[in-house]
Amino acid sequence: MYRYDEFDRKFLEARVAQYRDQVRRRLAGQLSEDEFRSLRLMNGLYLQLHAYMLRISIPYGTLSSAQLRGLAHVARRWDKGYGHFTTRQNIQFHWIRLEDTPDILAYLATVQLHGIQTSGNSFRNITTDPFAGAAADEIEDPRPYCEIVRQWAALHPEFSFLPRKFKIAINATPEDRTAVKIHDLGLNLRRNEQGELGFQVLAGGGLGRTPILAQTVRDFVPRRDMLAYITACLRVYNQYGRRDNLFKSRIKILVQALGIDRYREAVETEFEAMGDERAALALPDAAVAAMQAQFAPPSYPDASDDEADLTRARAAEPEFARWVKYNVKPHKAAGHAIVVVSLKRHGKVTGDCSAGQMELLAELAERLSFGEIRITHDQNMVLPHVRKSALYDLWLRLAAAGLATPNIGLASDIICCPGLDYCGLATARSIPISQALATNLAKREEDIGPLQIKISGCINACGHHHVGHIGILGLEKNGAESYQITIGGSDGANAALGTIVGPAVPAHEVAAAVDRLIDVYLRLRRDGEQFPDTCRRVGAAPFKEALYVAR
Amino acid sequence: MNDRTFQLVTGNRLHDGRVVYFAGDGNWTPEIGKARLVEDKDGAALLAEAQAEPPPHPAIGLTLVEAVRDGDRVVPVTLREQIRAHGPTIAYGA
């Protein structure tokens, strides 16, 4: 993991001191709310329905045990004993007091955490594959590149006044567990025909009011030119992105308005014109290697890949077998596995994690995963490097803490935003819908197979509903909550936006409607087809009909 | 439930962000039942009264909220304000 140096530490110290004084002046009435709002947002402090909300950045979703313990401490001491993991691999605390925030940020700085650039018109968290550095299918660990981009992006003087927020994702596998195509800028690590490393660069993706998938700007940018090329992409956005209309200010609108060809032309022109600056931003192999050294793989002990013990344990305990089947993924090192920790216990709140659970995971990570934990963009956690021989004992500990629901990738593994129960932007509740669906589908989710349900409590789409196999959007109609359902979305390599399947329905009809849609899928699917494949093949008509007839 | 609507003023407390209601006479209360209620036509005046405080004003984001009386309960008309008054509708926390 990247370790802060003296410069980083001093920077955070100064930042916290500056913020502490801003809070003092605010509480004394020397700063108005209008003057203070943008200052607190620069440190990730929002005002929501019930309290202040603090969003802490978890760079590319990677935490050390010490950091996870730090978050648990914040939850216990300054919040209501829990935190919420988000679709950008960050954490939110929902019950924060303004007067506590300087102490909270001072404390978090001691474990290399902060809330900088988790809000406002700046670069946001650089997200990546939660299995980075462990997955068998990755070309290289993407995280060193994430850290390089993070440092480049942090308080970049030229890009401190972007038209709007800017979200970057970096992926290094063919599968894409990072939802690259719904990002403002996406980078796919790849090799060219000569075997050299570089990036496919995509731009203009985003959800919200106007969902659009990112398009390819260039198929291959040599690794050395990564930062220079990103600079060119940003420079064009910074110059031509709209600042006159909040709803048209993201890069997706610019790319759509220009068309990808004209956007690409502008980027390539800028890139060519950069001259000496390009050399200054170049990433020589030595620089990349130095950063990669900070993310060196753990010294895996020789661990047998022999699965005899595992097979015995699975045969003896069907619950363990189920957990291994859905929550354990292949690792590149022999004898090891990737464990997905489910934060989707049926009937609980998706993505929420108690302080006690965080402390347990920190301890388990220390003992069994080289002190490392990851956050996924679908609101689960990961222990990335677990010996197969330790899986059974790990499962027992996780199960005792409610962290072993065997549902990763299944119907109850729902992405759900906080919605109207917490969020000032929401138009409807989302959490009760996710709970109703999870408990209703639990008994048949294994039969259904992989299914991604995503729920947003408003048009801003923090729950990624546009790219759910089944997407649900909570709106308000005549003072009552009303839910629009879409089908056929997906967020991986074959990303697609969902199609609306009928008029919006009231809350108490959502579970039945989703049941009908799943019944259609089960009836029509061919061998191995996942839900979006069937949607693509048969179209929306059979699904729409099932909902119409049911009404 | 009586259909007659009233106006009250709400905001979030500056120092801790908690939901508060204007109780009149410069006082703020976390309990909606203790909020000062006025006729619809007097809403603007109530808001002005609630806003009139030397800095630091104890509350931020002040708005008028429409509510009805239900026995001795005060019930906001919108779901959003009901949730602000009584907290998340789901079990949360450790």
HADDOCK unambig.tbl for C-alpha pairs under 7 A between the chains (distance, minus, plus):
assign (segid A and resid 27 and name CA) (segid B and resid 15 and name CA) 6.84 0.50 0.50
assign (segid A and resid 27 and name CA) (segid B and resid 56 and name CA) 6.38 0.50 0.50
assign (segid A and resid 28 and name CA) (segid B and resid 56 and name CA) 5.87 0.50 0.50
assign (segid A and resid 29 and name CA) (segid B and resid 55 and name CA) 4.66 0.50 0.50
assign (segid A and resid 29 and name CA) (segid B and resid 56 and name CA) 3.78 0.50 0.50
assign (segid A and resid 47 and name CA) (segid B and resid 17 and name CA) 6.91 0.50 0.50
assign (segid A and resid 49 and name CA) (segid B and resid 84 and name CA) 5.97 0.50 0.50
assign (segid A and resid 50 and name CA) (segid B and resid 17 and name CA) 6.68 0.50 0.50
assign (segid A and resid 50 and name CA) (segid B and resid 18 and name CA) 5.43 0.50 0.50
assign (segid A and resid 50 and name CA) (segid B and resid 19 and name CA) 5.72 0.50 0.50
assign (segid A and resid 50 and name CA) (segid B and resid 84 and name CA) 6.08 0.50 0.50
assign (segid A and resid 50 and name CA) (segid B and resid 87 and name CA) 6.97 0.50 0.50
assign (segid A and resid 51 and name CA) (segid B and resid 16 and name CA) 6.58 0.50 0.50
assign (segid A and resid 51 and name CA) (segid B and resid 17 and name CA) 4.06 0.50 0.50
assign (segid A and resid 51 and name CA) (segid B and resid 18 and name CA) 4.88 0.50 0.50
assign (segid A and resid 52 and name CA) (segid B and resid 17 and name CA) 5.21 0.50 0.50
assign (segid A and resid 80 and name CA) (segid B and resid 93 and name CA) 6.05 0.50 0.50
assign (segid A and resid 81 and name CA) (segid B and resid 93 and name CA) 6.00 0.50 0.50
assign (segid A and resid 81 and name CA) (segid B and resid 94 and name CA) 5.32 0.50 0.50
assign (segid A and resid 82 and name CA) (segid B and resid 93 and name CA) 5.56 0.50 0.50
assign (segid A and resid 82 and name CA) (segid B and resid 94 and name CA) 5.66 0.50 0.50
assign (segid A and resid 96 and name CA) (segid B and resid 16 and name CA) 6.86 0.50 0.50
assign (segid A and resid 97 and name CA) (segid B and resid 15 and name CA) 6.29 0.50 0.50
assign (segid A and resid 97 and name CA) (segid B and resid 16 and name CA) 3.85 0.50 0.50
assign (segid A and resid 97 and name CA) (segid B and resid 17 and name CA) 6.12 0.50 0.50
assign (segid A and resid 98 and name CA) (segid B and resid 15 and name CA) 5.30 0.50 0.50
assign (segid A and resid 98 and name CA) (segid B and resid 16 and name CA) 5.25 0.50 0.50
assign (segid A and resid 98 and name CA) (segid B and resid 17 and name CA) 6.96 0.50 0.50
assign (segid A and resid 99 and name CA) (segid B and resid 15 and name CA) 5.61 0.50 0.50
assign (segid A and resid 99 and name CA) (segid B and resid 16 and name CA) 6.63 0.50 0.50
assign (segid A and resid 354 and name CA) (segid B and resid 93 and name CA) 6.79 0.50 0.50
assign (segid A and resid 354 and name CA) (segid B and resid 94 and name CA) 4.77 0.50 0.50
assign (segid A and resid 355 and name CA) (segid B and resid 94 and name CA) 6.94 0.50 0.50
assign (segid A and resid 420 and name CA) (segid B and resid 80 and name CA) 6.80 0.50 0.50
assign (segid A and resid 421 and name CA) (segid B and resid 83 and name CA) 6.59 0.50 0.50
assign (segid A and resid 421 and name CA) (segid B and resid 88 and name CA) 4.52 0.50 0.50
assign (segid A and resid 421 and name CA) (segid B and resid 89 and name CA) 6.20 0.50 0.50
assign (segid A and resid 422 and name CA) (segid B and resid 88 and name CA) 6.50 0.50 0.50
assign (segid A and resid 432 and name CA) (segid B and resid 90 and name CA) 6.91 0.50 0.50
assign (segid A and resid 479 and name CA) (segid B and resid 78 and name CA) 6.68 0.50 0.50
